[in-house]
Amino acid sequence: MDPVTLSYYVSADDFARAGEASGSVKSVLKKLGISPDVVRRVAIAMYEGEINMVIHAHGGNITVIILPEEIEITLADIGPGIPDLDLAMTEGYSTASEKVRNLGFGAGMGLPNIKKYTDELEVKSILGVGTTVRMKIKV
């Protein structure tokens, strides 16, 4: 299989379209015959990252590279950055607003779930500049 590269733009606060990118990737992976377990892990991890971009960032880009041995996903936003990454990786910790929580989001499981469902995770965040999340899931 030749590498497949997919790119998506995620808008800030666009809850109506939140999850479209991860849904699209899930569909592509199924068509490529990727195992259901890998498809599920990619869909969950990418959805969590995508929702975090909608909730916390001012927009951003997602790039997915599908290789025979792994799926690489990079989420790069132009948000406020993460002040305390260790705290943000704690299950249940959230800085989501009351409005976001009332929509059913912001439970503080985004980054912990990404870590749980990926084989490799790297998060780099600069306050006032943005956050880049790189994840890999082995096929």
Stockholm file with secondary structure:
# STOCKHOLM 1.0

chainA/1-139         MDPVTLSYYVSADDFARAGEASGSVKSVLKKLGISPDVVRRVAIAMYEGEINMVIHAHGGNITVIILPEEIEITLADIGPGIPDLDLAMTEGYSTASEKVRNLGFGAGMGLPNIKKYTDELEVKSILGVGTTVRMKIKV
#=GR chainA/1-139 SS CCCEEEEEEECTTCTTTTTHHHHHHHHHHHHTTCCHHHHHHHHHHHHHHHHHHHHHSSCEEEEEEECSSEEEEEEEECSCCCSCHHHHTSTTCCCCCHHHHHTTCCCSCHHHHHHHHCSEEEEEEETTTEEEEEEEEEC
#=GC SS_cons         CCCEEEEEEECTTCTTTTTHHHHHHHHHHHHTTCCHHHHHHHHHHHHHHHHHHHHHSSCEEEEEEECSSEEEEEEEECSCCCSCHHHHTSTTCCCCCHHHHHTTCCCSCHHHHHHHHCSEEEEEEETTTEEEEEEEEEC
//
